[in-house]
Amino acid sequence: MSTHYEDKRVNLELIISLVIVMVTILGSTIPLYLHTSSQIQAIQAEMKDFHARLCIIEERNRNN
C-alpha cells in the first residue's frame, strides 16, 4: 500500500521534473530567439541600403 507521504513525494518529483524540462526549453529557446532577432534586423538594414542604391541607379538612368 502506498502512504500519503509516498504520494506527495511522487507529485513533488513530477513537479520538479516538469520545471526542469520547462527551464531547459526556455534556456535554449530564448537565446535562439535573440540571435535570430538580431540577424533579422541586420537583414532589414541591408535591404534598406540595397533599395536606396537601386533608387539612386534608377534616378541616374532617368536623367540620361
QUILIN-V996367 format. One record per residue. N is the residue number from 1. RES is the residue in three letters. PSI is psi in whole degrees, -180 to 180 (none if undefined). Layout:
[[N & RES & PSI] [N & RES & PSI]]
This chain:
[[1 & MET & 143] [2 & SER & 145] [3 & THR & 170] [4 & HIS & -36] [5 & TYR & -42] [6 & GLU & -37] [7 & ASP & -43] [8 & LYS & -38] [9 & ARG & -43] [10 & VAL & -43] [11 & ASN & -41] [12 & LEU & -42] [13 & GLU & -39] [14 & LEU & -45] [15 & ILE & -44] [16 & ILE & -42] [17 & SER & -43] [18 & LEU & -40] [19 & VAL & -42] [20 & ILE & -43] [21 & VAL & -45] [22 & MET & -43] [23 & VAL & -39] [24 & THR & -45] [25 & ILE & -48] [26 & LEU & -36] [27 & GLY & -26] [28 & SER & -29] [29 & THR & -44] [30 & ILE & -48] [31 & PRO & -37] [32 & LEU & -41] [33 & TYR & -45] [34 & LEU & -40] [35 & HIS & -43] [36 & THR & -39] [37 & SER & -42] [38 & SER & -34] [39 & GLN & -41] [40 & ILE & -42] [41 & GLN & -39] [42 & ALA & -40] [43 & ILE & -42] [44 & GLN & -41] [45 & ALA & -40] [46 & GLU & -40] [47 & MET & -41] [48 & LYS & -44] [49 & ASP & -44] [50 & PHE & -43] [51 & HIS & -42] [52 & ALA & -42] [53 & ARG & -38] [54 & LEU & -40] [55 & CYS & -41] [56 & ILE & -43] [57 & ILE & -42] [58 & GLU & -41] [59 & GLU & -43] [60 & ARG & -41] [61 & ASN & -32] [62 & ARG & -36] [63 & ASN & -20] [64 & ASN & none]]
